[in-house]
Amino acid sequence: MYRFLHLASTLIILILFTGSIHSQVVAPTFQCVKGDTLFWENNNNTCGAFVSTDIYFASDEAGPYALLTSVTDPAETQFFHSNNAGLTYYYLQHNYNCGGMTLLSSDTLDNLTPGVTQIERVSVQGNNVHITWYPNPDPETIGYIIYRSTNQGTTPIDTVYGVFEYLDVTADPNNQIEVYYVIAIDACGNTGTFDSNPHNTMLLNAEVNFCEQYVRLSWNSYGLWENGIDNNQVWLGLDGADLAYEHLLSMNDTMLFITRINDGLEYCFQVRSEEQGRDVTSTSNTICLIADVINPLTSLNIRNVNVLADNSIEVDWDYNADADLTDLILERSLDTMSFGEIQSLIPQPSTDNNSTTDNNVVPENEIYYYRLNATDDCDTSTTSNIFSSVNLQVTASSPTQNTLSWTPIYVPGRRVIGYDICLLVDGAEELLGSVDENTLQYGALVDFDRTGGQYCYVIKAIHVNGQGLDTLASRSNIDCTQQIAEMYVPNAFAPSGIRNPIFEPRFANDLNVPYQMNIYNRWGGHVFSNEGVNIGWDGRIDGGMANPGVYMYTISFTQPSGENQRVSGTVTLIR
């Protein structure tokens, strides 16, 4: 403290007498004390003849100071103090015969080596380390030696003068913790004391967890400031952007998990520590990495199931195609429980919306349930919703109407809003009507002139997603029926009459149905057969007119559906 006071007083004197510098005798430049020897540099004064260089000493910096010796050789620049014992303080004056002019004093130096130099911080800059320190309080300090600890020990790496910072370009801060000391040096080559608390760089490490999609950051604590650490900060630069503040951590935190990492993006991280009570910050190395984490399966959904015209079944489904999957399987069941694999979809499709066809089905006989099962690269399994086909059955319930019955569509997660009933006419679909979601049967009136007795239908289940959007129609199988051949047989005929001279059956809708007819008299004798040709009985037996009366008949025919029918009865022949 007093050393600075003495120096300050000298500076004050210099300032006060700036305007009359010739009224002062300039002191020698006191360089250093090495062991028992004082070293200085003489300064020329032109006011008079040189008398001596006077050396003053004291055991206390505050004095009192006594004249140790007067060196009368104007060229002498050193003095050996032979009886020096313990801590001693010195200052010098030039004595010139200048007629009462003020003698200025040099700096006050002691015979100790320079004290400890306090490092302000060490900080990583790219591939280098930037070291800054506070000026050493000893006035004899002329430079600084920078030391770095290595496997071979603590060794000097450079000496600098007149500055309080250094950039170590030989360091390897991206791969190891670098440890530094800075010591002062004076003009005599005396070196200062090593600080017992060297400063080190922070080495940041980053570890990517592929399955959990996070980056684990870890680093060593800076922890060597006189005031301690106030906080730690994590800075992040994403995809080439400049580093920006991301997280504030406590003084003791040396680990952080960065979650929700996106695959393929570049992440750059840096940790910064701030000293308590000072605006001093040390930065770690910067780590940049391309995130290699799993792209999870975020969507797996069957949207629709359609029975195609060739009786295959088309399954429409979507998913996020960038997912990292090892297995993607289409499964099928005859119920909602016992699913089995029918098709592997690996390598997976590269688009989100897809269609897959199942050819090994008989949709006119069975209801099929479908689902997707996926396994990602981290062995996490995901199952989609279940979606069923619709099975349609058509029966000719009367000569004028067909009855359509179908199974309800099974679509958990979607809402059925109704069913459309369509008739196929020349390959085109014609909407006959619509029913609500709870109705599973429909009576369709027939129009023989339009279809010729062949009726084919398809059901469309109309469904939407949970938000009432994405309206889709799921087609059933196509089912067809021939109209019923309803036969009418007269109970009497008059061969000589005008309106009904021939006994023959009539079919509804004027269907031309082949039939076989046999006529018997009342004793069972066979009197007529059309032998499979659609010809009625004209009332003749062997070319002659049959007697009037009651006759029996049998008529056999095949329905359009393939069912064989036989009708028998009696008919009255009238003359």
C-alpha positions as CSV (number, residue, x, y, z in Angstrom):
1,M,0.0,0.0,0.0
2,Y,2.7,2.5,1.0
3,R,4.7,1.7,-2.1
4,F,1.9,3.0,-4.2
5,L,1.6,6.1,-2.0
6,H,5.3,6.9,-2.4
7,L,5.0,6.4,-6.2
8,A,1.9,8.5,-6.2
9,S,3.7,11.3,-4.4
10,T,6.4,11.3,-7.0
11,L,3.9,11.5,-9.7
12,I,2.2,14.4,-8.0
13,I,5.5,16.2,-7.8
14,L,6.0,15.6,-11.5
15,I,2.6,17.0,-12.3
16,L,3.0,20.0,-10.2
17,F,6.3,21.0,-11.7
18,T,5.6,20.2,-15.3
19,G,5.8,23.8,-16.1
20,S,9.3,24.1,-14.4
21,I,10.9,20.8,-15.1
22,H,14.4,22.4,-15.1
23,S,14.0,23.2,-11.4
24,Q,14.1,19.4,-10.6
25,V,16.9,16.8,-10.6
26,V,15.5,13.7,-12.3
27,A,16.1,10.4,-10.3
28,P,17.6,7.2,-11.8
29,T,15.2,4.7,-13.2
30,F,15.2,2.0,-10.5
31,Q,14.9,-1.3,-12.4
32,C,15.0,-4.1,-9.8
33,V,16.7,-5.8,-6.9
34,K,18.2,-9.2,-7.5
35,G,19.3,-10.9,-4.4
36,D,21.4,-8.2,-2.6
37,T,22.2,-6.2,-5.8
38,L,20.3,-3.1,-6.9
39,F,20.1,-2.3,-10.6
40,W,19.2,1.0,-12.1
41,E,19.5,3.1,-15.2
42,N,21.1,6.6,-15.0
43,N,19.2,9.6,-16.3
44,N,21.2,12.7,-17.4
45,N,20.6,16.0,-15.7
46,T,22.1,19.2,-17.3
47,C,21.6,21.6,-14.5
48,G,25.1,21.0,-13.0
49,A,27.9,18.6,-12.3
50,F,27.1,15.0,-11.2
51,V,27.9,14.4,-7.5
52,S,26.5,11.0,-6.7
53,T,23.7,8.5,-6.9
54,D,22.3,8.2,-3.4
55,I,20.6,5.0,-2.2
56,Y,18.2,5.1,0.6
57,F,16.8,2.0,2.5
58,A,14.4,1.0,5.2
59,S,13.0,-2.2,6.7
60,D,9.4,-0.8,6.5
61,E,7.9,0.6,3.3
62,A,6.6,3.6,5.3
63,G,10.1,4.4,6.5
64,P,12.0,6.0,8.0
65,Y,14.5,5.8,5.2
66,A,18.3,6.3,5.8
67,L,21.1,6.9,3.3
68,L,22.7,3.5,2.6
69,T,25.4,4.8,0.3
70,S,26.4,7.4,-2.3
71,V,27.8,6.0,-5.6
72,T,30.1,8.7,-7.0
73,D,30.8,6.9,-10.3
74,P,28.3,8.5,-12.8
75,A,28.6,5.4,-15.0
76,E,27.7,2.9,-12.2
77,T,24.3,1.2,-12.5
78,Q,24.4,-1.4,-9.7
79,F,25.2,-1.7,-6.1
80,F,25.8,-4.8,-3.9
81,H,24.3,-4.4,-0.4
82,S,26.5,-6.8,1.6
83,N,24.8,-6.4,5.0
84,N,21.3,-6.9,3.8
85,A,19.2,-9.0,6.1
86,G,15.5,-9.6,5.6
87,L,13.0,-7.5,3.8
88,T,14.4,-4.2,2.7
89,Y,12.9,-1.3,0.8
90,Y,15.0,1.1,-1.4
91,Y,14.7,4.2,-3.5
92,L,17.3,6.2,-5.4
93,Q,18.1,9.9,-6.1
94,H,20.6,11.6,-8.4
95,N,22.6,14.3,-6.6
96,Y,23.8,17.1,-9.0
97,N,25.4,20.3,-8.1
98,C,22.3,22.3,-9.2
99,G,22.1,25.0,-6.6
100,G,19.3,23.9,-4.4
101,M,17.0,22.2,-7.0
102,T,14.6,19.6,-5.9
103,L,15.9,16.0,-6.0
104,L,13.3,13.6,-7.3
105,S,13.0,10.1,-6.0
106,S,12.8,6.8,-8.0
107,D,10.2,4.1,-7.4
108,T,10.4,2.3,-4.1
109,L,11.3,-1.3,-4.7
110,D,11.9,-4.2,-2.2
111,N,14.3,-7.0,-2.4
112,L,11.6,-9.6,-2.8
113,T,10.6,-11.3,-6.0
114,P,7.3,-10.1,-7.6
115,G,4.1,-11.2,-5.9
116,V,1.3,-13.4,-7.2
117,T,-0.3,-12.4,-10.5
118,Q,-4.1,-12.9,-10.4
119,I,-5.7,-14.4,-13.5
120,E,-8.9,-12.7,-14.5
121,R,-10.2,-15.6,-16.7
122,V,-9.2,-18.2,-19.2
123,S,-11.7,-18.6,-22.0
124,V,-11.9,-20.8,-25.1
125,Q,-11.9,-19.0,-28.5
126,G,-12.4,-21.4,-31.3
127,N,-9.4,-23.8,-31.2
128,N,-7.4,-21.4,-29.0
129,V,-7.5,-20.2,-25.4
130,H,-7.6,-16.6,-24.4
131,I,-6.0,-15.7,-21.0
132,T,-6.4,-12.3,-19.3
133,W,-5.0,-11.2,-15.9
134,Y,-4.9,-8.3,-13.6
135,P,-1.7,-6.2,-13.5
136,N,0.8,-7.4,-10.9
137,P,1.0,-4.8,-8.1
138,D,4.8,-4.9,-7.9
139,P,6.1,-1.8,-9.7
140,E,9.3,-3.6,-10.8
141,T,7.2,-6.0,-13.0
142,I,8.0,-5.5,-16.7
143,G,6.4,-8.6,-18.2
144,Y,4.6,-11.9,-17.6
145,I,5.4,-15.6,-18.2
146,I,2.5,-17.8,-19.2
147,Y,2.6,-21.4,-18.0
148,R,0.4,-24.3,-19.1
149,S,0.2,-27.6,-17.3
150,T,0.8,-30.6,-19.5
151,N,1.5,-34.3,-19.1
152,Q,5.2,-33.4,-18.8
153,G,4.5,-30.9,-16.0
154,T,3.8,-27.2,-15.9
155,T,6.0,-25.5,-18.5
156,P,6.3,-21.9,-19.8
157,I,4.8,-21.3,-23.2
158,D,5.5,-17.6,-23.8
159,T,6.6,-14.3,-22.2
160,V,4.8,-11.1,-23.0
161,Y,5.5,-7.4,-22.1
162,G,3.2,-4.5,-21.7
163,V,0.0,-6.5,-22.1
164,F,-2.4,-8.3,-19.8
165,E,-3.8,-10.9,-22.2
166,Y,-2.5,-13.8,-24.3
167,L,-3.9,-16.1,-27.0
168,D,-2.6,-19.6,-26.7
169,V,-2.7,-21.0,-30.2
170,T,-1.0,-24.2,-29.2
171,A,-3.7,-25.4,-26.9
172,D,-6.2,-28.1,-27.5
173,P,-9.3,-26.9,-25.6
174,N,-11.8,-29.0,-27.7
175,N,-10.3,-32.2,-26.4
176,Q,-8.9,-31.5,-23.0
177,I,-9.0,-29.2,-20.0
178,E,-6.2,-26.6,-20.2
179,V,-4.7,-25.3,-16.9
180,Y,-2.8,-21.9,-16.8
181,Y,-0.6,-19.9,-14.5
182,V,0.7,-16.3,-15.1
183,I,3.7,-15.1,-13.1
184,A,5.4,-11.6,-13.2
185,I,9.0,-11.0,-14.2
186,D,11.1,-8.0,-13.4
187,A,14.1,-6.5,-15.2
188,C,16.5,-8.6,-13.2
189,G,14.9,-11.8,-14.3
190,N,13.2,-12.3,-10.9
191,T,9.9,-14.2,-11.4
192,G,6.8,-14.0,-9.3
193,T,5.1,-16.6,-7.2
194,F,2.8,-19.2,-8.7
195,D,-0.8,-18.8,-7.7
196,S,-2.1,-21.7,-5.7
197,N,-5.3,-21.6,-7.6
198,P,-4.5,-21.9,-11.3
199,H,-7.3,-21.2,-13.8
200,N,-8.6,-23.9,-16.2
201,T,-10.7,-24.0,-19.3
202,M,-14.2,-25.5,-19.3
203,L,-14.4,-28.6,-21.5
204,L,-17.9,-29.2,-22.8
205,N,-18.9,-32.7,-23.9
206,A,-22.1,-33.7,-25.7
207,E,-23.7,-37.1,-25.9
208,V,-26.8,-37.8,-28.1
209,N,-29.4,-40.3,-27.0
210,F,-30.8,-41.7,-30.2
211,C,-34.0,-43.3,-28.7
212,E,-34.8,-40.7,-26.1
213,Q,-34.2,-37.8,-28.5
214,Y,-32.0,-35.7,-26.2
215,V,-28.5,-34.3,-26.0
216,R,-26.7,-34.7,-22.7
217,L,-24.3,-31.8,-22.0
218,S,-21.7,-32.1,-19.3
219,W,-18.7,-29.9,-18.4
220,N,-16.2,-29.2,-15.6
221,S,-16.8,-26.3,-13.3
222,Y,-14.7,-23.2,-13.8
223,G,-14.8,-22.7,-10.1
224,L,-11.5,-20.8,-9.5
225,W,-12.5,-17.2,-9.3
226,E,-11.8,-15.3,-6.1
227,N,-15.5,-14.5,-5.7
228,G,-16.8,-17.8,-7.0
229,I,-19.3,-18.5,-9.8
230,D,-22.6,-16.5,-10.0
231,N,-24.2,-18.7,-12.7
232,N,-23.7,-21.0,-15.7
233,Q,-25.4,-20.4,-19.0
234,V,-26.0,-22.7,-22.0
235,W,-26.0,-21.0,-25.4
236,L,-27.4,-22.7,-28.5
237,G,-27.0,-22.1,-32.2
238,L,-29.4,-24.1,-34.5
239,D,-28.6,-25.0,-38.1
240,G,-25.9,-22.4,-38.6
241,A,-27.5,-19.6,-36.6
242,D,-25.4,-17.5,-34.2
243,L,-25.2,-18.8,-30.6
244,A,-28.0,-17.4,-28.5
245,Y,-28.8,-17.7,-24.8
246,E,-30.9,-20.8,-24.1
247,H,-30.7,-21.8,-20.4
248,L,-29.7,-20.2,-17.1
249,L,-28.2,-22.6,-14.6
250,S,-27.0,-22.4,-11.0
251,M,-23.4,-22.1,-10.0
252,N,-23.2,-25.8,-9.2
253,D,-24.8,-27.2,-12.4
254,T,-22.4,-29.1,-14.6
255,M,-25.0,-31.1,-16.6
256,L,-28.0,-30.3,-18.8
257,F,-30.4,-32.4,-20.9
258,I,-31.6,-30.7,-24.1
259,T,-34.8,-32.5,-25.1
260,R,-37.0,-32.6,-28.2
261,I,-34.1,-32.8,-30.5
262,N,-34.9,-33.0,-34.2
263,D,-33.1,-35.5,-36.4
264,G,-30.8,-34.1,-39.0
265,L,-30.5,-30.6,-37.6
266,E,-27.2,-29.1,-36.6
267,Y,-26.9,-28.1,-32.9
268,C,-24.0,-26.0,-31.6
269,F,-23.6,-25.7,-27.8
270,Q,-21.4,-23.5,-25.6
271,V,-21.3,-23.0,-21.8
272,R,-20.5,-19.7,-20.2
273,S,-19.7,-19.1,-16.5
274,E,-20.0,-15.7,-14.9
275,E,-18.0,-14.6,-11.9
276,Q,-19.9,-13.5,-8.8
277,G,-19.9,-9.7,-8.4
278,R,-17.9,-9.0,-11.6
279,D,-18.7,-8.7,-15.2
280,V,-16.3,-11.5,-16.1
281,T,-17.3,-14.5,-18.2
282,S,-15.5,-17.6,-19.3
283,T,-16.6,-19.6,-22.2
284,S,-16.2,-23.3,-22.9
285,N,-15.3,-24.9,-26.2
286,T,-18.1,-25.0,-28.7
287,I,-19.5,-28.3,-29.8
288,C,-21.5,-28.7,-33.0
289,L,-23.2,-31.9,-34.0
290,I,-25.7,-33.1,-36.5
291,A,-28.4,-34.7,-34.4
292,D,-28.7,-38.4,-35.1
293,V,-31.9,-39.2,-33.1
294,I,-34.8,-41.3,-34.0
295,N,-37.6,-39.8,-36.0
296,P,-40.5,-41.2,-34.0
297,L,-43.7,-42.6,-35.4
298,T,-46.2,-39.8,-34.6
299,S,-49.1,-41.0,-36.9
300,L,-50.3,-44.5,-37.9
301,N,-53.9,-44.6,-39.1
302,I,-56.1,-46.6,-41.3
303,R,-58.4,-44.1,-43.1
304,N,-60.6,-46.4,-45.2
305,V,-61.3,-50.0,-46.4
306,N,-62.8,-50.6,-49.8
307,V,-63.9,-53.8,-51.6
308,L,-62.9,-53.4,-55.2
309,A,-64.7,-54.7,-58.2
310,D,-62.4,-57.7,-58.5
311,N,-63.2,-58.7,-54.9
312,S,-59.8,-57.6,-53.6
313,I,-59.8,-55.2,-50.6
314,E,-58.0,-51.9,-50.7
315,V,-56.7,-50.5,-47.4
316,D,-56.0,-46.7,-47.4
317,W,-53.7,-45.6,-44.6
318,D,-51.4,-42.8,-43.6
319,Y,-48.4,-42.2,-41.3
320,N,-45.4,-39.9,-41.0
321,A,-43.1,-41.4,-43.7
322,D,-39.9,-39.9,-42.1
323,A,-40.3,-42.3,-39.1
324,D,-37.4,-44.6,-38.5
325,L,-39.0,-48.1,-38.6
326,T,-37.7,-51.6,-38.7
327,D,-41.1,-53.2,-39.2
328,L,-44.4,-52.1,-40.7
329,I,-46.9,-54.8,-41.1
330,L,-50.5,-55.0,-42.4
331,E,-52.5,-57.4,-40.3
332,R,-55.9,-59.0,-40.9
333,S,-58.5,-60.8,-38.7
334,L,-62.0,-62.3,-39.0
335,D,-62.8,-60.7,-35.6
336,T,-61.3,-57.8,-33.6
337,M,-58.8,-59.9,-31.7
338,S,-56.9,-62.6,-33.6
339,F,-54.8,-60.7,-36.1
340,G,-52.2,-62.2,-38.3
341,E,-49.6,-60.7,-40.6
342,I,-50.6,-60.6,-44.3
343,Q,-48.1,-58.2,-45.7
344,S,-44.8,-56.5,-44.7
345,L,-44.5,-52.9,-45.9
346,I,-40.7,-52.7,-45.3
347,P,-39.0,-51.0,-47.0
348,Q,-41.6,-48.5,-46.0
349,P,-43.4,-46.1,-48.4
350,S,-41.8,-42.7,-48.7
351,T,-45.2,-40.8,-48.8
352,D,-47.6,-40.2,-45.9
353,N,-50.7,-41.4,-47.7
354,N,-50.7,-45.0,-49.0
355,S,-53.0,-47.7,-50.3
356,T,-52.4,-51.5,-50.0
357,T,-54.3,-54.2,-51.6
358,D,-55.3,-57.6,-50.1
359,N,-56.0,-60.2,-52.8
360,N,-56.4,-63.2,-50.6
361,V,-59.9,-62.5,-49.4
362,V,-63.5,-63.5,-50.2
363,P,-65.4,-60.4,-49.1
364,E,-68.8,-61.6,-50.4
365,N,-68.6,-64.3,-47.7
366,E,-66.6,-62.8,-44.8
367,I,-66.1,-59.6,-42.8
368,Y,-62.4,-58.6,-42.6
369,Y,-60.7,-56.5,-40.0
370,Y,-57.5,-54.7,-40.7
371,R,-54.8,-52.9,-38.6
372,L,-51.2,-51.8,-39.0
373,N,-48.4,-52.7,-36.6
374,A,-45.1,-50.8,-36.6
375,T,-41.9,-51.2,-34.7
376,D,-39.3,-48.3,-34.7
377,D,-35.5,-48.5,-34.5
378,C,-35.8,-48.4,-30.7
379,D,-38.1,-51.4,-30.5
380,T,-41.1,-49.4,-29.7
381,S,-44.3,-50.9,-31.1
382,T,-47.3,-48.9,-32.3
383,T,-50.7,-50.3,-33.4
384,S,-53.1,-48.4,-35.6
385,N,-56.8,-48.2,-35.3
386,I,-58.9,-51.2,-36.5
387,F,-61.1,-50.9,-39.7
388,S,-63.5,-53.4,-41.1
389,S,-64.9,-54.2,-44.5
390,V,-68.7,-54.2,-45.1
391,N,-70.4,-57.4,-46.2
392,L,-73.5,-57.1,-48.3
393,Q,-76.1,-59.8,-48.9
394,V,-79.0,-59.4,-51.4
395,T,-82.1,-61.6,-51.6
396,A,-85.1,-61.4,-53.9
397,S,-87.8,-61.1,-51.3
398,S,-90.7,-60.8,-53.8
399,P,-91.2,-60.4,-57.5
400,T,-91.3,-56.6,-57.0
401,Q,-88.6,-56.1,-54.3
402,N,-85.1,-57.1,-53.3
403,T,-83.9,-57.0,-49.7
404,L,-80.4,-55.7,-48.9
405,S,-78.8,-56.6,-45.6
406,W,-75.2,-55.6,-44.6
407,T,-72.9,-55.7,-41.6
408,P,-72.1,-52.5,-39.7
409,I,-68.7,-50.9,-40.5
410,Y,-66.3,-51.1,-37.5
411,V,-64.3,-47.8,-37.4
412,P,-63.1,-46.9,-33.8
413,G,-61.9,-43.3,-33.8
414,R,-64.1,-42.4,-36.7
415,R,-67.9,-41.7,-36.8
416,V,-70.3,-43.4,-39.2
417,I,-72.9,-40.9,-40.4
418,G,-74.9,-43.3,-42.6
419,Y,-75.0,-45.7,-45.6
420,D,-75.7,-45.0,-49.2
421,I,-77.5,-47.8,-51.3
422,C,-76.4,-47.9,-54.9
423,L,-77.7,-50.0,-57.9
424,L,-75.3,-50.9,-60.6
425,V,-76.7,-50.2,-64.1
426,D,-74.4,-50.9,-67.0
427,G,-71.4,-50.6,-64.7
428,A,-72.5,-47.2,-63.3
429,E,-73.6,-46.6,-59.7
430,E,-77.0,-45.2,-59.2
431,L,-78.0,-43.9,-55.8
432,L,-81.2,-45.5,-54.6
433,G,-81.3,-44.0,-51.2
434,S,-79.5,-43.3,-47.9
435,V,-80.1,-44.5,-44.4
436,D,-78.8,-43.5,-41.0
437,E,-75.9,-45.3,-39.2
438,N,-78.2,-47.6,-37.2
439,T,-80.1,-49.0,-40.3
440,L,-78.6,-52.1,-41.8
441,Q,-81.4,-53.2,-44.2
442,Y,-83.0,-51.7,-47.2
443,G,-85.9,-52.8,-49.5
444,A,-85.2,-52.0,-53.2
445,L,-88.0,-52.0,-55.6
446,V,-87.3,-53.8,-58.9
447,D,-87.6,-52.5,-62.4
448,F,-87.3,-55.5,-64.8
449,D,-87.3,-53.3,-67.9
450,R,-84.0,-51.6,-66.8
451,T,-82.0,-54.6,-65.6
452,G,-83.5,-57.6,-67.3
453,G,-84.0,-59.4,-64.0
454,Q,-80.3,-59.1,-62.9
455,Y,-79.9,-56.8,-59.9
456,C,-76.4,-55.8,-58.5
457,Y,-76.0,-53.5,-55.5
458,V,-73.2,-52.0,-53.5
459,I,-73.3,-50.3,-50.0
460,K,-71.2,-47.2,-49.2
461,A,-70.6,-46.6,-45.5
462,I,-70.0,-42.8,-45.0
463,H,-67.8,-41.9,-42.1
464,V,-65.8,-38.9,-40.8
465,N,-63.0,-38.4,-38.4
466,G,-63.4,-37.2,-34.8
467,Q,-63.5,-33.6,-35.9
468,G,-66.3,-34.2,-38.3
469,L,-63.9,-33.8,-41.3
470,D,-62.3,-36.0,-43.9
471,T,-65.5,-37.5,-45.2
472,L,-64.9,-40.9,-46.8
473,A,-67.0,-43.7,-48.3
474,S,-66.1,-47.4,-47.6
475,R,-67.5,-49.7,-50.3
476,S,-68.9,-53.1,-49.6
477,N,-68.7,-56.1,-51.9
478,I,-71.0,-56.1,-54.9
479,D,-73.9,-58.6,-54.5
480,C,-76.3,-59.5,-57.3
481,T,-79.6,-61.4,-57.5
482,Q,-82.0,-62.6,-60.2
483,Q,-85.6,-61.6,-59.7
484,I,-88.0,-64.3,-58.5
485,A,-89.9,-66.1,-61.3
486,E,-93.4,-65.9,-59.8
487,M,-95.7,-68.2,-61.8
488,Y,-99.5,-67.8,-62.4
489,V,-101.5,-70.9,-63.5
490,P,-105.2,-70.6,-64.7
491,N,-107.7,-73.0,-63.2
492,A,-109.7,-73.3,-66.4
493,F,-109.4,-72.9,-70.1
494,A,-111.7,-73.2,-73.2
495,P,-109.9,-74.4,-76.4
496,S,-112.7,-73.1,-78.5
497,G,-112.8,-69.8,-76.7
498,I,-111.2,-66.6,-77.6
499,R,-109.6,-65.2,-74.4
500,N,-108.0,-68.3,-72.9
501,P,-107.8,-71.1,-75.5
502,I,-104.4,-72.5,-74.3
503,F,-103.5,-73.9,-70.9
504,E,-100.1,-72.6,-70.0
505,P,-98.3,-70.9,-67.0
506,R,-97.6,-67.1,-66.9
507,F,-94.6,-65.5,-65.2
508,A,-94.5,-62.2,-63.5
509,N,-92.7,-59.4,-65.2
510,D,-93.1,-61.4,-68.5
511,L,-90.1,-63.4,-67.6
512,N,-89.3,-66.0,-70.2
513,V,-88.6,-69.0,-67.9
514,P,-88.2,-72.5,-69.4
515,Y,-90.7,-75.0,-67.9
516,Q,-91.8,-78.6,-68.3
517,M,-95.5,-79.4,-68.1
518,N,-97.3,-82.7,-68.0
519,I,-101.2,-83.2,-68.1
520,Y,-103.1,-86.2,-66.7
521,N,-106.7,-87.3,-66.9
522,R,-108.7,-88.1,-63.8
523,W,-107.6,-91.7,-63.9
524,G,-103.9,-90.7,-64.0
525,G,-103.4,-91.3,-67.7
526,H,-100.8,-89.1,-69.3
527,V,-102.4,-87.0,-72.0
528,F,-99.8,-84.2,-72.7
529,S,-96.1,-83.2,-72.3
530,N,-94.4,-80.1,-73.7
531,E,-91.1,-81.9,-73.5
532,G,-89.2,-78.9,-72.2
533,V,-90.4,-76.5,-74.9
534,N,-92.5,-73.6,-73.6
535,I,-95.7,-74.8,-75.4
536,G,-99.1,-74.9,-73.7
537,W,-101.9,-77.6,-74.0
538,D,-104.5,-76.8,-76.6
539,G,-107.0,-79.3,-75.2
540,R,-106.2,-82.1,-77.7
541,I,-105.3,-85.7,-77.1
542,D,-103.6,-87.5,-80.0
543,G,-105.0,-84.9,-82.3
544,G,-108.5,-85.1,-81.2
545,M,-110.5,-82.9,-78.9
546,A,-110.3,-84.0,-75.3
547,N,-113.5,-84.4,-73.3
548,P,-114.4,-81.5,-71.0
549,G,-113.7,-82.0,-67.4
550,V,-111.0,-81.7,-64.7
551,Y,-107.4,-82.6,-65.5
552,M,-104.3,-82.7,-63.3
553,Y,-101.0,-81.0,-64.2
554,T,-97.4,-80.8,-62.9
555,I,-95.1,-77.9,-64.0
556,S,-91.4,-77.8,-63.2
557,F,-89.0,-74.8,-63.7
558,T,-85.8,-73.3,-62.4
559,Q,-85.7,-70.0,-60.7
560,P,-83.1,-67.5,-62.0
561,S,-81.3,-68.1,-58.7
562,G,-80.9,-71.7,-59.7
563,E,-83.6,-73.1,-57.3
564,N,-85.7,-75.9,-58.9
565,Q,-89.4,-75.6,-58.3
566,R,-92.4,-78.1,-59.1
567,V,-96.0,-77.0,-59.0
568,S,-99.0,-79.3,-59.3
569,G,-102.7,-78.7,-59.5
570,T,-105.9,-79.2,-61.5
571,V,-107.4,-77.3,-64.4
572,T,-110.9,-77.5,-65.9
573,L,-111.3,-77.9,-69.6
574,I,-114.5,-76.2,-70.9
575,R,-116.2,-76.7,-74.2
